[in-house]
Amino acid sequence: MVQDGLAQPWRWTAPRWLAWAFVLGGLVLVPWTAYLLLTLPKTYTGEHYRGAWTGFDIVLLVALIVTGVLALRESPRLGLAAASTGTLLFVDA
C-alpha cells in the first residue's frame, strides 16, 4: 500500500459489527454473572466455589469488552486482546 510516496505496512481491521459483537457479548455476561453470584451455592466440594465462577466470568466479560473497544479503535493491540479473550472462551467451554 502506498500513501504519499511512502510504503505503508498492510493492516487488517476488524469489521465494526464484529467489534460491537464483542462489546455486546461482554455486556450480556453482566446479568449472567450476577445471576450466578446470587444462585450458586456458597460452598460446594471446594471453598470459594461461587467466587471462582463469578470471578472468571468477570474477567471474561472485561476481556470481551476490551477486545471490542480495541477493535473499534483499530488498535495495534487488538491481536493480544483477541488471543487472550479466545483463550478465556476456550477455557470456559
N, C-alpha and C positions, 0 to 999 in steps of 0.2 A: 504494500500500500504506500503510495507516495503522496505527500502533502507538503506544499511549499518547497518542493525540490528535495526534501529530506525523506529518507525511508523510515516508515513507522512500523513497529512490530505489529503483527496480526494479533487482534484481541477479540475474544469471544465474549459477548454479553448475553446474559440470560433474558429470555422474553419477560416482559413485565407481568404477564399473567402468572408465570411461574414464581416470580418474586412475591407477588401477592398471595399465592397459594401457600408459600412457606409462612408468611405472616399470619394468614388465616388459620393454618394448622396449629401454630403456636397459641393463638388466641382461643381456639376451640379446646385446647388442652387445659385452659384455666378452670372452667367449671368441672371438667372431668377430674382434675387433681383435687379440687375442693370436695367433690363427691367422695373420692377415695379417702380423703382425710377424715371425713365425717362418718363413713360407713365401715371402713376396715376395722377389724378388732385391734384393740390397743396392743395386745400381745398375741403371739402365735407360738410356734416352737422356738423362735429366737426372739431376742429382745429387739426393740425398736423396729418391729415389722412395719408398722404404719409409716414411720419416718423414712424408712428405706424406700418404700414405694413412692410416697409423695415427693420425697427429695429428688429421686431420679426423674420423676415427671416434671418437676420444676426446672431441673437442668435441661431436660429435653425441650420444654416449651421455650425457654430462653434461647436455646441453640436454634430452634426453628425461626424464631422472630429475628434473631441476629442475622441468620443466613438470608432471610427475605429482605431485610433492610440493606444489607451489603449488596444484594443483587440489584435492588432498586437504585442504589447509589453507584452501581457499576464499579465497585471497589476491587482493587487487585487482591485483596484478602479473601475474596469470595470462595476461592478454592479450598482454603484452610477451613473456613466455617462449614462449607458443604461436606467436606470429608469428616469433620467432627460430628456433624448432625447425622450423616449417614451411618457412622459407627454407632451412635447412640440409638438410632432406629433399629439397626441390626441387633444390638444387644437387647432392646426392648421386645423384639419379636421372639 
